[in-house]
Amino acid sequence: MFHFTDEQKMIQEMVGRLGRDEIGPLAEKADISGYSSPEVVRLLADNGLLKMSLPTEYGGIGANHTTIALVVEELAKVDASTAMIVFVNQTLPQILGDWGNKEQKARFFGRMSSGDKINAFSLTEPNFGSESASIQTRAVREGEHYVVNGTKIFVSNGDIADFVTVVVRTGEGERHRGLSALIVEKGTNGFSVGKHENKMGLRGTNLAELIFEDAMVPKENMVGEPGKGWDILMTTAADFRAYGPGAMGVGLAQGALDYAVKYAKQRVQFGVPIADHQAIRFMLADMCIKIEAARSLLYRTTMMTDSGSSEWNMQSRLTSGIKCFASDVAMGVTIDAVQILGGYGVMKDHPVERMMRDAKMIQIFDGSNQIQRVIVARTLLT
Ligand SMILES: Cc1cc2nc3c(=O)[nH]c(=O)nc-3n(C[C@H](O)[C@H](O)[C@H](O)COP(=O)(O)OP(=O)(O)OC[C@H]3O[C@@H](n4cnc5c(N)ncnc54)[C@H](O)[C@@H]3O)c2cc1C
């Protein structure tokens, strides 16, 4: 049994209530529009959820991975898009916390203390997705600046972000050698937002193209030493997979199961609620078992990270494992939830239709599930 602190339980309950009462009812509208809801973003800011991983000395909550996962799980039960906005927002404070210098922490954390700043993380390019080590966006040092040129795509929160952590190529070394991380601020000369993606799921989270044309980024915005980009990706960024897509998958699946259970108890066919038909019961039971297994793996993983474990191989196995497993569970469970609702399940009057589309996205972003399996296998074989 996992032990959550009283504070964690309190945050979980508060966010559960916020999700049910205020965020859930806004989810459908954002899904139809294909844009993040400003109302949702304001609710998240007002409740301190955009600055969860910001250290307390800068006015943040100083939440660890387990607490963030609890929050993301609760939000995903009603709206995975909102959970995604929250998860992505934690990335920059985490990266700066691990890799930033004193001056950067004071400068960026100070500005995040207002609680309404939006962050994004940008790695993917048109020609390099899974093969992230080969990205081509280049940053060249010229005096007091890095001059950045290239195009990034599929950036969550990208067009509403105040700060974007951009992985760029600074060195001449091949593939992962020569990558660095730069913080690019909204309004930077030469930096603009391109296409807004019209996607199948997670439609309440913006996904944008970012364009860099001789963008002038102050040299002080380099996180860690030049050339440390790959190390940042392999450590801090790899850990995002648990409290991000891992927790999203668990919450989304739980939300779909809860809805299916309620429906199965009410829908009568052949004179009895469909929940009385064994075929439906067994589906519900299997959905529940998979979710409990995913939840156990999720909190085992976040608690391992929070304990400061240095078992790198196991850490890598678990963060990739939970991303892969929870999103596969979410996909299977949401498909079953739609099946349990029958014809009504594919109508937009019920949220399971949206949940099924959202689940598909989680299998792809933050490294596809094939790539996660490649990583898990590597931990076994090397
Ligand atoms: C909703 C959403 C949000 C996203 N948010 C962000 C974000 O905030 N920041 C960001 O940088 N990116 C983001 N992405 C991009 C995402 O991380 C990539 O889409 C993902 O890594 C896959 O890259 P790709 O789409 O280029 O697919 P490709 O790399 O072209 O892969 C295509 C297919 O081939 C498979 N494949 C590729 N290589 C291998 C291999 N070696 N072994 C087995 N199978 C392989 C893949 O699994 C996939 O099925 C987001 C994507 C989505 C859909």
The ligand as an SDF file (V2000), in Angstrom:
LIG
                    3D

 53 58  0  0  0  0  0  0  0  0999 V2000
   -0.7040   15.3490  -28.6250 C   0  0  0  0  0  0  0  0  0  0  0  0
    0.7570   15.4660  -28.8610 C   0  0  0  0  0  0  0  0  0  0  0  0
    1.5100   16.2950  -28.0420 C   0  0  0  0  0  0  0  0  0  0  0  0
    2.8730   16.4730  -28.2780 C   0  0  0  0  0  0  0  0  0  0  0  0
    3.5760   17.3660  -27.5250 N   0  0  0  0  0  0  0  0  0  0  0  0
    4.8950   17.5780  -27.7960 C   0  0  0  0  0  0  0  0  0  0  0  0
    5.6220   18.5870  -27.0840 C   0  0  0  0  0  0  0  0  0  0  0  0
    5.0880   19.2730  -26.2050 O   0  0  0  0  0  0  0  0  0  0  0  0
    6.9330   18.7850  -27.4150 N   0  0  0  0  0  0  0  0  0  0  0  0
    7.5560   18.0510  -28.3780 C   0  0  0  0  0  0  0  0  0  0  0  0
    8.7300   18.2700  -28.6160 O   0  0  0  0  0  0  0  0  0  0  0  0
    6.8810   17.0830  -29.0630 N   0  0  0  0  0  0  0  0  0  0  0  0
    5.5750   16.8370  -28.7930 C   0  0  0  0  0  0  0  0  0  0  0  0
    4.8650   15.8920  -29.5110 N   0  0  0  0  0  0  0  0  0  0  0  0
    5.5600   15.1190  -30.5290 C   0  0  0  0  0  0  0  0  0  0  0  0
    5.7400   13.6520  -30.1290 C   0  0  0  0  0  0  0  0  0  0  0  0
    6.6420   13.5310  -29.0790 O   0  0  0  0  0  0  0  0  0  0  0  0
    6.1100   12.8710  -31.3800 C   0  0  0  0  0  0  0  0  0  0  0  0
    4.9730   12.8790  -32.2250 O   0  0  0  0  0  0  0  0  0  0  0  0
    6.5500   11.4550  -31.0640 C   0  0  0  0  0  0  0  0  0  0  0  0
    7.7860   11.4570  -30.4060 O   0  0  0  0  0  0  0  0  0  0  0  0
    6.6620   10.5970  -32.3120 C   0  0  0  0  0  0  0  0  0  0  0  0
    7.3760   11.2580  -33.3120 O   0  0  0  0  0  0  0  0  0  0  0  0
    6.7700   11.3410  -34.7960 P   0  0  0  0  0  0  0  0  0  0  0  0
    5.3810   11.8340  -34.6650 O   0  0  0  0  0  0  0  0  0  0  0  0
    7.7000   12.1310  -35.6300 O   0  0  0  0  0  0  0  0  0  0  0  0
    6.7010    9.8610  -35.3010 O   0  0  0  0  0  0  0  0  0  0  0  0
    7.9070    9.0270  -36.0070 P   0  0  0  0  0  0  0  0  0  0  0  0
    9.1470    9.1770  -35.2170 O   0  0  0  0  0  0  0  0  0  0  0  0
    7.9430    9.3920  -37.4440 O   0  0  0  0  0  0  0  0  0  0  0  0
    7.3800    7.5480  -35.8410 O   0  0  0  0  0  0  0  0  0  0  0  0
    6.3690    7.0090  -36.6810 C   0  0  0  0  0  0  0  0  0  0  0  0
    6.0650    5.5950  -36.2010 C   0  0  0  0  0  0  0  0  0  0  0  0
    7.2640    4.7960  -36.2630 O   0  0  0  0  0  0  0  0  0  0  0  0
    7.5370    4.2420  -34.9820 C   0  0  0  0  0  0  0  0  0  0  0  0
    9.0000    4.1900  -34.8010 N   0  0  0  0  0  0  0  0  0  0  0  0
    9.9040    5.1580  -35.0430 C   0  0  0  0  0  0  0  0  0  0  0  0
   11.1400    4.7640  -34.7160 N   0  0  0  0  0  0  0  0  0  0  0  0
   11.0200    3.4870  -34.2560 C   0  0  0  0  0  0  0  0  0  0  0  0
   11.9330    2.5340  -33.7490 C   0  0  0  0  0  0  0  0  0  0  0  0
   13.2350    2.7860  -33.6310 N   0  0  0  0  0  0  0  0  0  0  0  0
   11.4480    1.3360  -33.3570 N   0  0  0  0  0  0  0  0  0  0  0  0
   10.1160    1.0610  -33.4440 C   0  0  0  0  0  0  0  0  0  0  0  0
    9.2020    1.9260  -33.8980 N   0  0  0  0  0  0  0  0  0  0  0  0
    9.6560    3.1280  -34.3060 C   0  0  0  0  0  0  0  0  0  0  0  0
    6.8840    5.1800  -33.9920 C   0  0  0  0  0  0  0  0  0  0  0  0
    6.6120    4.5430  -32.7660 O   0  0  0  0  0  0  0  0  0  0  0  0
    5.6170    5.5530  -34.7470 C   0  0  0  0  0  0  0  0  0  0  0  0
    4.6610    4.5460  -34.5620 O   0  0  0  0  0  0  0  0  0  0  0  0
    3.5040   15.7370  -29.3170 C   0  0  0  0  0  0  0  0  0  0  0  0
    2.7410   14.8670  -30.1080 C   0  0  0  0  0  0  0  0  0  0  0  0
    1.3940   14.7310  -29.9080 C   0  0  0  0  0  0  0  0  0  0  0  0
    0.6030   13.8180  -30.7800 C   0  0  0  0  0  0  0  0  0  0  0  0
  1  2  1  0
  2  3  1  0
  2 52  2  0
  3  4  2  0
  4  5  1  0
  4 50  1  0
  5  6  2  0
  6  7  1  0
  6 13  1  0
  7  8  2  0
  7  9  1  0
  9 10  1  0
 10 11  2  0
 10 12  1  0
 12 13  2  0
 13 14  1  0
 14 15  1  0
 14 50  1  0
 15 16  1  0
 16 17  1  0
 16 18  1  0
 18 19  1  0
 18 20  1  0
 20 21  1  0
 20 22  1  0
 22 23  1  0
 23 24  1  0
 24 25  2  0
 24 26  1  0
 24 27  1  0
 27 28  1  0
 28 29  2  0
 28 30  1  0
 28 31  1  0
 31 32  1  0
 32 33  1  0
 33 34  1  0
 33 48  1  0
 34 35  1  0
 35 36  1  0
 35 46  1  0
 36 37  1  0
 36 45  1  0
 37 38  2  0
 38 39  1  0
 39 40  1  0
 39 45  2  0
 40 41  1  0
 40 42  2  0
 42 43  1  0
 43 44  2  0
 44 45  1  0
 46 47  1  0
 46 48  1  0
 48 49  1  0
 50 51  2  0
 51 52  1  0
 52 53  1  0
M  END
$$$$
